[in-house]
């Protein structure tokens, strides 16, 4: 996935557990950009080895009869790991730009330009 093909918007939360929500727009061949809202970035007790921090990034989830179900599924696990990494990078950049923890939107394009 190229950075031009994925746009990520981060919404920082002022909560000790839910750190942020993310909206991901992916460019497809047939449908143009498809936007998926509701990715969640949580504090975790378990260390995430892929992103090297105790943070859990989850796809959108709905709770039915008290049980959470993920309704977005990635067939290729490696592609999910790539997207998880991009969401995390956008989150770190948004967090560093916003010192007060207020809700903040940030595009991945801005992040990638400043990382290079």
C-alpha positions as CSV (number, residue, x, y, z in Angstrom):
1,X,0.0,0.0,0.0
2,X,1.4,3.4,-1.0
3,X,0.8,6.4,1.1
4,X,-1.2,7.9,-1.8
5,X,-3.6,5.0,-1.6
6,X,-4.4,5.3,2.1
7,X,-5.5,8.4,4.0
8,X,-5.8,8.2,7.8
9,X,-7.6,10.7,10.0
10,X,-7.0,10.5,13.7
11,X,-9.4,11.8,16.4
12,X,-7.6,12.0,19.7
13,X,-9.8,11.3,22.8
14,X,-9.5,12.7,26.3
15,X,-9.9,9.4,27.9
16,X,-7.4,7.2,29.9
17,X,-8.4,4.0,28.0
18,X,-9.6,5.0,24.5
19,X,-6.7,7.0,23.2
20,X,-8.1,7.8,19.7
21,X,-10.4,6.8,16.9
22,X,-9.2,6.6,13.3
23,X,-10.9,6.8,9.9
24,X,-9.1,5.1,7.0
25,X,-9.8,5.8,3.4
26,X,-8.3,3.3,0.9
27,X,-8.3,3.8,-2.9
28,X,-9.7,0.9,-4.8
29,X,-9.6,0.1,-8.5
30,X,-13.3,-0.1,-9.1
31,X,-14.9,2.1,-6.4
32,X,-12.4,4.9,-5.9
33,X,-11.9,5.8,-2.2
34,X,-13.6,3.5,0.3
35,X,-13.8,5.0,3.8
36,X,-14.0,2.8,7.0
37,X,-14.7,4.7,10.2
38,X,-14.4,3.5,13.7
39,X,-10.9,2.0,14.1
40,X,-10.0,2.3,17.8
41,X,-6.6,2.9,19.5
42,X,-6.6,1.7,23.1
43,X,-4.2,1.5,26.0
44,X,-3.3,-2.1,26.7
45,X,-1.7,-4.2,29.4
46,X,-0.1,-6.4,26.7
47,X,2.9,-5.1,24.9
48,X,2.3,-5.0,21.1
49,X,5.6,-6.3,19.5
50,X,4.7,-5.0,16.0
51,X,4.5,-1.4,17.1
52,X,6.7,-1.7,20.2
53,X,4.3,-0.1,22.6
54,X,1.5,-1.3,25.0
55,X,-1.2,-0.1,22.6
56,X,-4.0,-2.1,20.9
57,X,-5.3,-1.0,17.5
58,X,-8.7,-2.6,16.6
59,X,-10.8,-2.6,13.5
60,X,-14.4,-1.3,13.8
61,X,-16.4,-3.4,16.3
62,X,-20.1,-3.7,17.1
63,X,-21.4,-5.2,20.4
64,X,-24.2,-7.7,20.0
65,X,-25.8,-9.2,23.1
66,X,-22.7,-8.1,25.1
67,X,-20.1,-9.7,22.8
68,X,-17.9,-7.6,20.5
69,X,-17.8,-8.6,16.8
70,X,-15.4,-7.1,14.3
71,X,-17.2,-6.4,11.0
72,X,-14.1,-5.5,9.1
73,X,-11.8,-8.4,8.3
74,X,-8.5,-8.4,6.4
75,X,-8.0,-11.6,4.3
76,X,-4.2,-10.9,4.2
77,X,-2.9,-10.7,7.8
78,X,0.3,-9.0,6.6
79,X,-1.8,-6.1,5.0
80,X,-3.5,-5.6,8.3
81,X,-0.1,-5.3,10.1
82,X,0.9,-2.7,7.5
83,X,-2.3,-0.7,8.0
84,X,-1.9,-1.1,11.8
85,X,1.6,0.4,11.5
86,X,0.3,3.3,9.4
87,X,-2.5,4.0,11.9
88,X,0.0,4.0,14.7
89,X,2.4,6.3,12.9
90,X,-0.5,8.8,12.3
91,X,-1.5,8.5,15.9
92,X,2.0,9.2,17.2
93,X,2.3,12.2,15.0
94,X,-1.2,13.6,16.0
95,X,-0.3,13.0,19.7
96,X,3.0,14.9,19.3
97,X,1.3,17.8,17.5
98,X,-1.4,18.1,20.0
99,X,0.1,18.7,23.5
100,X,-3.2,19.3,25.2
101,X,-5.0,16.1,24.2
102,X,-7.9,17.9,22.4
103,X,-9.6,16.3,19.4
104,X,-7.3,16.6,16.4
105,X,-7.5,15.5,12.8
106,X,-4.3,14.5,10.9
107,X,-3.8,13.2,7.4
108,X,-1.2,10.4,6.8
109,X,0.2,12.5,4.0
110,X,1.3,15.2,6.5
111,X,2.9,12.5,8.7
112,X,4.8,10.8,5.8
113,X,6.1,14.2,4.6
114,X,7.5,15.1,8.0
115,X,8.9,11.6,8.6
116,X,11.0,11.8,5.4
